Each structure stands twice: as C-alpha cells, then as structure tokens.
Amino acid sequence: MNNETRAILDKKDLNKVIMRWMPMAVNTYNYQYQQAGTVVYSLYPALRKIYKNDDELQASIQNHFNYFNCMPWLAPLVLGATLAIEDNGGIKDKEIVQNIKTSLMGPLSGVGDTIFWVLIPTIIGSIAGYMALENNPTGVIAWIIINIAFMFMRFRFIHLGYNQGIKLVTTFGNKVALLTECASILGLVVVGSLVSSVVNIKIPMVIKYGEVSMAIQPMLDKILPALVPVLITFGIYRVLRMKKIGITGIILMVIIFSMFAAYFKILG
C-alpha cells in the first residue's frame, strides 16, 4: 500500500479504539509485553482501515507488540498520536511510532498515577467517607459522576492525541508538571484536614496522684489538637512506605490494635 498524507481515519474509528481499550486495558497484561496485547486489540480495526495490504498490516501489528505500559486513562493520548503518524506516514514511520510510544508512556504514567490513581481517589474518597459517616449519600453520587466523566475524558484524549500528537506534551510539559505539583499540595492539605475530623481517636486515661487527677487527652489537646490521630496516621503511613505489609494486612492490624486498645481502655 502506498500511503498518502490524506488522513484515512475519522472520529468513529477513534471512538471504536477507545471502546475496545476501556474494558481490556489491563486484561491482557503480562510481564514480557505488559499492555501490548491490548494495544493491538484496540488499534486493530483502525490499522486494518489504514493498511489494505496484509504484509504492511502484519508489520504494524508486530511493531505494536513491543513493550508498552502506560497509565490506562492517559494511554489514549499515546494511541491517538501513534495512529496519527501511521495514518499519514504509513508503515515507513513504524520506528517513529515506537519511539513516540516509548518516550510518552513514562511521563504520562507519572502524571496519571499521581493525579488519577492517588490524588483524586484520596480527596474524593476521603470526602465521600466523611459524608457517609454523616449519612449523606452525596459522596457516592460524586464518585459515580466522576467515573462517568473519566470515561468520556478518554474519548477526548484519543482525539486530542490524534490531532496534537507529541506537540501536546512538548508544548505543555512545564504546565503539566506545575499542575501535578499543585494537585499534590491540594491532596496533602485535604488529607491533613480530614485526619483531624475523620480519625476520631482519644486517650480516656486519667492519671491520679492522691486527690489530684489529670486527664491525658485535654493535656495533649493543648500541645496539638488531634495529636493522637496524627501520630497514628503517620505510623500507618510509615508502615506503608516499608512496602512489607499489604493494605489488607494493615487494615487487619488496625482492627486488632483498636480492639486491644479499647478493651484495656488505652484509646477511646
């Protein structure tokens, strides 16, 4: 096939790629190629439309079977950029396709993991959890709305990647880094404020010396309000940083420790 600079793909083709990508993003994950199988599965209808020649189609598929691992929600940017290159340059640009995939998947994963895997779930999840304690279903509704928005966002990303390609990252790279830093600060502020309002732990112990009695909790509150919740949260964070105990193990540890401390009236 002799590819011309005329674009072959249309919006429906790009949407079809995302419809195949979303339910299968990590379902074909393996340690050798990671997400490459899903990339081929998602791009195949578009590649078939670009390459009428079976040999060129096979060469393109083999090229996409190289290692690929990117945050699933931002990967459509990479898929869109690679389709734009193949749509205009054909099989002769397969090296460029692989180079762009290799260069973009790392930075996008760093941004995506920070914002979409850590910050947004932490902030919205914390707020939703606090609302649940108040018997307010707004937090659950917010989760549903946000996930629907993320789904449509992936459709937007593949069109953005197709139309802008690598220019998107090279032009706005500094702004993306600034956005990530601001979001990180926002996440830390929200989590810090929620520690004092959601983690409700106090020390009910009272020290008695003769006729004098002194409650420990009021004394700690004068030093730093919510000091105990902060210390316990910090301790759990340190355990997480060690990466020797999983989330389930930490939850079980907290439950057992809470039962022990409550029984002996150490914490309340």
N, C-alpha and C positions, 0 to 999 in steps of 0.2 A: 504493500500500500504506500502510495506517495502522499504524505500528509501535507496539507496546505496550512497557511496561517489562519484560515477561516475556522472559527470555533464550531464544533460539532455538537457539543453537549448543551442542553438547555436546563431550565430550573427544575423540571420534572426529573431529569436524570440525577441531578444533585440531591434532590429530596429523596429519591429512591436509595441512594447511597446511605443517607442517614437512617432511613427506615430499616435498612439491613444492619447498620452499625450498632444502633442503640440496644437491641436485645441480645447482641452477640459480642459486645465489646471485649469481654474477658473470658468468654465461654470456650474459646479455643486456645487459651493461654498455655504455653509450655516453656520450659526453661531454655530451650535452644533458640526459638524464634519469637517467643512471647506473644505479642498480638498480631504477628504477621499473617496468621491464618484468617483472622477476622478482617484484616485489611483487604486481603484478596477476595474474600467472600463479599465484602461490602462494595468494592470497586468493580467487581466483575461485569455487571450489566453496563456500566459506563465504559469500561475498557473494550468490551465487545462492540459497542457502538463506534468507538474511535478506530479500532483495528478490525478491518474486514478480513485482513489476511491472517490466517491461523498461526503462521510462524511468528508474526510480529506480536500477536496476542499472547502466545506462549512465552515469548521472550519478556514481555512486560510483566506477566504473572510471576515468572521466575524472579524477576527483579524485585517485585513486591514481597516475595517470600523471604527476603533478607530480614535481619533482626529489626524489630520495631517495638517500642514501648513508650507510650505517652499517656498522660492523664486522659481518661476516656472522654471527658466533657470538652476538652480543648483539642483533642486529636482531629476533629473535623476541620480545624484550620489547616492542619498539615495535609489532610486528604484533599481538601479543596485546592491548595497550592499545587500539589503534585498532579492533580487532574488538569489544571490549567496548563501546565507545562506539556503534558502528553497530548492534550487536545490541540495545542498549537504547534508543537515541535515533533511529535511522533516518537517512534522508538529510538531515533538517533539521540534523543535527550535523556535516555534512561539513566545515564550516570549523574546528570544534573538532578533528576528525580530522587535518586538515592542520597545524594549529598544534602539536598534540602531536608529530606526526612531526618537524616542523621543530625543536622545542625539545629533543627527546630524542636525536635521532640524533647530534648533536655531542658532548655529554658522554659518551654510551655508547661512541662511537667512540674518544674519548680514553682511557677506562678500558680498553676492549677491546684497542686497539692496544698499550697499554703492557704489559698482563698477558699476553694470549694470543698476540700477534704477536712480542713482544720477550722478556719475562722468562722465561716458561715454556719456549719453544723454546731460549733461551740456556742456561738452567740444566740442563734435561733433556738437551739436545743435547750440552752440554759433558761432563756426567757419562757419557752413553752413549758419547761418543767416547773418553773415558778408559778406560772398561770395554772398549771394542773393542781398544784398544792392549794390554790385558791378556788378550785372547782370552776375554772374558766376555760372553755374549750377553744378560745381564740388562738392559742398556741398551736393546737393541732391543725386548725384551719390554715394558719400561716404556713406550716410545714407543707401542706398539700399544695397551696398556691405557689410556693417557692419551687417545689419539684416540677410542677407544670411549667413554670417559667423557664426552668433549666432545660426542660425537654425542647421547648420552642427555641431556646437560645442555641442549641446545637444545630438546628436548621439554619439559623442566621450565620453561625460560624463557618459552615462549609461554603456558603455563598460569599462570605467575606474573604475567606481564604482563596477561593477561586478567582475573585475579582482583584484582590490586592496582592496575593501571594506573599513572597518573602518581604516585600516592601512594608507590610503591616508591622512586622517585628523589628526590622531595621530602623524604621522611622519613629516608632513609638516605644522603642526599647527602654529608654530612660523613664518615660511616663509610666510604663508598666512596672518598673522597679519601684518608683515612687508610690504607685498605687498599692503595691504589695506591702511596703513598709507602713503606709498609713493604715491599711487594713489590719496589719499585725498589732499596731498600737491600739487601735479600736478594740480588737479582740481581747487584748490583755486588760484594758480598762473595764470592759463589760464583765469578764470573768472575775476580776478582782472585786468589783462591786457586788456581784452575785454571791461570792463566798460568804460575806457577812450577813446576807439576807436569806440564803437558802440553806447553808450548812449551819444548822441550829444545834450547837453543842455547848454545854456549860458544865462547870465543875460545882456540884452541890455540896462538896465537903466543907465542913466548918471546923476550924481549929479552936479548941477550948483550952484555956490555961487558967485554972481556978475559976473565978467568976467572970473572967474575960473570955469572950468568944469572938472569933474573927472569921467571916465568910471569905473564902478564897476568890470567888467569882467577882464580887464588887472591886476587890483589890486589883485583879487582872484588868478589869474594865477601865480603871483609872490609868493603868500603864498603857494599854492599847485596846480599844474596843474590838471585840471579835478576835482576840488573840488566839484562843484555842482553835477555832475553825481555820484560821490562817496557818497555824502550825501543823495541824492535821492535813490540810490540803497540800502544804509544802512537802510533808513527809510522803504522801501518796505520789506526788509529782516526782520526788527523788527515786522512789521505787520504780516508777515508770521509766525514768531515764536509765536505770540499770539494765532494762530490757531482759531481765532474767525471769520475770513473772508476767504472765499474760493478764489481760483485762479481767477475764473470768476469775483468775486466781486472786487478783487484788480485791475484787468485789466480795469474794468469799472471806478474805482476810478482814475486810472492813466489817462484815456482818458478824463474824466470830468475835472480833475485838469489841464491837459495840455491845453484844450480849454479855460478854465478860465484864466490861466496864460498867454496864447498867446494873448487873447483878450485885457487884461489890460497891455500887454507888460511887464509883470513881468519876463517871461522867453522867450527865443527865440531859 
